Amino acid sequence: MKSITQERDKLGFIGIGFMGYPIARRLLESGFKLTAYDQNHGRAEELIPYGGKVAQSLTELSSTCSVVLSCLPSDQAVLDIYKGPDGVFANARSGSLVIDLSTVYPETSQELAKLGSAHGVEVLDVTISGSTPAAERGLLTLFGGGNKESFDRAASIFRVIAQKYFYLGSSGSGATMKLVVNALLGVGMQAIAEAVALGEKAGLDRNRLLDVLSQTAVVAPAHVGKLQRAMKSDYSPQFPLRLMNKDFGLIFYLAATVGARMPATEAAFEINARQSEQGPEQDFSAVILQMEKQAHLETAKSS
């Protein structure tokens, strides 16, 4: 099985959103030929200056591309674009490859793999760890599930968009690993928010507290940038609260299925959900504001 190359293969990309846009743009800038599709055609058209083409339908995209990537916000959105007579599988070339980058339940990835196989299409679930700045710089981490040979074939794509990429096992393994990682991401952000509120309440200068915390070994790299943005009261969405909360739902469903208890994750979800009710869309790091509010700090009132 031949490796995917810029010269031989045409890529299709479905879902030009928070993560899809910077990933698709990097692929174009690296020399891949790429056709984009999004229900919001304007989003897909933003790739034209970088050499991208825009498909008017899923049929057009899937019938003309040897590799189809998708990055969508929910399980239903993923199933909707792949299933049915107008979906990707019904119109894809036999022998083509699908790489779904969406965060979905592992059973959804397994269902996609079965549907794809029935149409002669190989499917990989390759989930993403990292926010939009990491996507813009090609510093994502990827977790792959599916056929190992197909995963290795796609290394030329992964090298463009990611700093690290790991093969985890059969279909659904990439999706499972993403939920494991995002459980830690959400709980870690909540722990930081509580610690920040504690330090402020005890009299530490807020900006000095955030700066020092960001330089300690106990704060994960994924959270460092969040502290630096919090110093500027910048909670504009890089990874929106609504998507973190959606992932919490997937995590709880998986935990119930396998019989795992997650009390800290449940507590983190409660605070996320409460902050989600505050109005305009925010980054998931805005749980800092929620904990400051609960501590009756002036910072929360002015943010």
CORRAKA-V507773 format. One record per residue. N is the residue number from 1. PSI is psi as a letter, one per 40 degrees, with the letter a starting at -180 (none if undefined). OMEGA is omega in whole degrees, -180 to 180 (none if undefined). Layout:
n->N psi->PSI omega->OMEGA
n->N psi->PSI omega->OMEGA
This chain:
n->1 psi->h omega->-174
n->2 psi->i omega->176
n->3 psi->i omega->178
n->4 psi->h omega->-179
n->5 psi->i omega->177
n->6 psi->d omega->-175
n->7 psi->d omega->-171
n->8 psi->d omega->-169
n->9 psi->i omega->174
n->10 psi->h omega->-179
n->11 psi->i omega->169
n->12 psi->i omega->-179
n->13 psi->h omega->-177
n->14 psi->h omega->179
n->15 psi->g omega->-175
n->16 psi->g omega->-177
n->17 psi->a omega->-178
n->18 psi->d omega->-178
n->19 psi->d omega->-177
n->20 psi->d omega->-178
n->21 psi->d omega->-179
n->22 psi->d omega->178
n->23 psi->d omega->180
n->24 psi->d omega->180
n->25 psi->d omega->179
n->26 psi->d omega->179
n->27 psi->d omega->177
n->28 psi->d omega->-178
n->29 psi->d omega->178
n->30 psi->e omega->176
n->31 psi->e omega->177
n->32 psi->i omega->171
n->33 psi->h omega->-172
n->34 psi->h omega->174
n->35 psi->h omega->-175
n->36 psi->i omega->173
n->37 psi->h omega->173
n->38 psi->i omega->178
n->39 psi->d omega->171
n->40 psi->g omega->-174
n->41 psi->d omega->179
n->42 psi->d omega->178
n->43 psi->d omega->179
n->44 psi->d omega->-178
n->45 psi->e omega->178
n->46 psi->e omega->179
n->47 psi->e omega->-178
n->48 psi->d omega->179
n->49 psi->e omega->-179
n->50 psi->e omega->178
n->51 psi->e omega->-179
n->52 psi->i omega->173
n->53 psi->i omega->-178
n->54 psi->h omega->176
n->55 psi->i omega->179
n->56 psi->e omega->-179
n->57 psi->i omega->175
n->58 psi->d omega->179
n->59 psi->d omega->180
n->60 psi->d omega->-177
n->61 psi->d omega->-173
n->62 psi->d omega->-179
n->63 psi->e omega->-176
n->64 psi->e omega->-176
n->65 psi->i omega->180
n->66 psi->e omega->177
n->67 psi->h omega->179
n->68 psi->h omega->175
n->69 psi->i omega->177
n->70 psi->i omega->179
n->71 psi->g omega->-169
n->72 psi->i omega->-169
n->73 psi->e omega->-176
n->74 psi->i omega->177
n->75 psi->d omega->-178
n->76 psi->d omega->178
n->77 psi->d omega->178
n->78 psi->d omega->-179
n->79 psi->d omega->-178
n->80 psi->d omega->-177
n->81 psi->d omega->-177
n->82 psi->d omega->-175
n->83 psi->i omega->173
n->84 psi->i omega->-176
n->85 psi->d omega->179
n->86 psi->e omega->-177
n->87 psi->i omega->-175
n->88 psi->d omega->-173
n->89 psi->d omega->-177
n->90 psi->e omega->-175
n->91 psi->e omega->-178
n->92 psi->i omega->175
n->93 psi->i omega->174
n->94 psi->h omega->-179
n->95 psi->e omega->179
n->96 psi->i omega->-175
n->97 psi->h omega->174
n->98 psi->h omega->175
n->99 psi->h omega->179
n->100 psi->h omega->-177
n->101 psi->e omega->-175
n->102 psi->i omega->173
n->103 psi->h omega->-177
n->104 psi->i omega->177
n->105 psi->i omega->-178
n->106 psi->d omega->179
n->107 psi->d omega->177
n->108 psi->d omega->177
n->109 psi->d omega->179
n->110 psi->d omega->177
n->111 psi->d omega->178
n->112 psi->d omega->-179
n->113 psi->d omega->179
n->114 psi->d omega->179
n->115 psi->d omega->179
n->116 psi->d omega->-180
n->117 psi->d omega->180
n->118 psi->e omega->179
n->119 psi->e omega->180
n->120 psi->f omega->-178
n->121 psi->h omega->177
n->122 psi->h omega->-178
n->123 psi->h omega->174
n->124 psi->h omega->167
n->125 psi->h omega->-176
n->126 psi->g omega->-174
n->127 psi->i omega->-170
n->128 psi->h omega->168
n->129 psi->h omega->-177
n->130 psi->i omega->-179
n->131 psi->a omega->-175
n->132 psi->d omega->178
n->133 psi->d omega->178
n->134 psi->d omega->178
n->135 psi->d omega->180
n->136 psi->d omega->-177
n->137 psi->e omega->-179
n->138 psi->f omega->-175
n->139 psi->f omega->179
n->140 psi->i omega->168
n->141 psi->h omega->-176
n->142 psi->i omega->177
n->143 psi->h omega->-173
n->144 psi->i omega->173
n->145 psi->i omega->-179
n->146 psi->a omega->-178
n->147 psi->h omega->-176
n->148 psi->d omega->-179
n->149 psi->d omega->178
n->150 psi->d omega->177
n->151 psi->d omega->179
n->152 psi->d omega->178
n->153 psi->d omega->-173
n->154 psi->e omega->-177
n->155 psi->d omega->-180
n->156 psi->d omega->175
n->157 psi->d omega->-177
n->158 psi->d omega->-179
n->159 psi->d omega->-180
n->160 psi->d omega->-171
n->161 psi->e omega->-173
n->162 psi->i omega->173
n->163 psi->d omega->179
n->164 psi->i omega->174
n->165 psi->h omega->-172
n->166 psi->h omega->172
n->167 psi->h omega->-175
n->168 psi->d omega->-178
n->169 psi->a omega->-174
n->170 psi->i omega->-178
n->171 psi->h omega->-178
n->172 psi->e omega->-178
n->173 psi->d omega->178
n->174 psi->d omega->178
n->175 psi->d omega->180
n->176 psi->d omega->-179
n->177 psi->d omega->179
n->178 psi->d omega->180
n->179 psi->d omega->175
n->180 psi->d omega->-178
n->181 psi->d omega->-177
n->182 psi->d omega->171
n->183 psi->d omega->179
n->184 psi->d omega->179
n->185 psi->d omega->-178
n->186 psi->d omega->178
n->187 psi->d omega->179
n->188 psi->d omega->179
n->189 psi->d omega->178
n->190 psi->d omega->178
n->191 psi->d omega->178
n->192 psi->d omega->-180
n->193 psi->d omega->178
n->194 psi->d omega->-179
n->195 psi->d omega->179
n->196 psi->d omega->180
n->197 psi->d omega->178
n->198 psi->d omega->-179
n->199 psi->d omega->178
n->200 psi->d omega->-178
n->201 psi->d omega->180
n->202 psi->e omega->172
n->203 psi->e omega->179
n->204 psi->i omega->175
n->205 psi->h omega->-172
n->206 psi->d omega->-177
n->207 psi->d omega->178
n->208 psi->d omega->178
n->209 psi->d omega->-179
n->210 psi->d omega->-179
n->211 psi->d omega->-179
n->212 psi->d omega->178
n->213 psi->d omega->-177
n->214 psi->e omega->-179
n->215 psi->e omega->179
n->216 psi->i omega->-178
n->217 psi->e omega->-175
n->218 psi->e omega->179
n->219 psi->h omega->-178
n->220 psi->i omega->179
n->221 psi->d omega->-179
n->222 psi->d omega->-178
n->223 psi->e omega->-176
n->224 psi->d omega->-180
n->225 psi->d omega->179
n->226 psi->d omega->178
n->227 psi->d omega->180
n->228 psi->d omega->177
n->229 psi->d omega->179
n->230 psi->d omega->177
n->231 psi->d omega->179
n->232 psi->e omega->-175
n->233 psi->f omega->-180
n->234 psi->h omega->179
n->235 psi->f omega->176
n->236 psi->i omega->-168
n->237 psi->h omega->165
n->238 psi->d omega->169
n->239 psi->g omega->-171
n->240 psi->i omega->176
n->241 psi->d omega->-177
n->242 psi->d omega->179
n->243 psi->d omega->175
n->244 psi->d omega->-180
n->245 psi->d omega->175
n->246 psi->d omega->180
n->247 psi->d omega->175
n->248 psi->d omega->178
n->249 psi->d omega->177
n->250 psi->d omega->-180
n->251 psi->d omega->-179
n->252 psi->d omega->179
n->253 psi->d omega->177
n->254 psi->d omega->-180
n->255 psi->d omega->179
n->256 psi->d omega->-179
n->257 psi->d omega->-176
n->258 psi->e omega->178
n->259 psi->f omega->178
n->260 psi->h omega->177
n->261 psi->i omega->-176
n->262 psi->g omega->-176
n->263 psi->d omega->180
n->264 psi->d omega->179
n->265 psi->d omega->178
n->266 psi->d omega->179
n->267 psi->d omega->179
n->268 psi->d omega->179
n->269 psi->d omega->-180
n->270 psi->d omega->180
n->271 psi->d omega->177
n->272 psi->d omega->-178
n->273 psi->d omega->180
n->274 psi->d omega->180
n->275 psi->d omega->179
n->276 psi->d omega->-178
n->277 psi->e omega->-171
n->278 psi->e omega->176
n->279 psi->b omega->-176
n->280 psi->i omega->-178
n->281 psi->h omega->-179
n->282 psi->i omega->173
n->283 psi->i omega->-179
n->284 psi->e omega->176
n->285 psi->e omega->179
n->286 psi->e omega->172
n->287 psi->d omega->173
n->288 psi->d omega->179
n->289 psi->d omega->-179
n->290 psi->d omega->-180
n->291 psi->d omega->174
n->292 psi->d omega->178
n->293 psi->d omega->-179
n->294 psi->d omega->177
n->295 psi->e omega->179
n->296 psi->f omega->178
n->297 psi->i omega->-179
n->298 psi->d omega->-179
n->299 psi->d omega->-178
n->300 psi->d omega->-179
n->301 psi->d omega->-177
n->302 psi->e omega->-177
n->303 psi->none omega->none
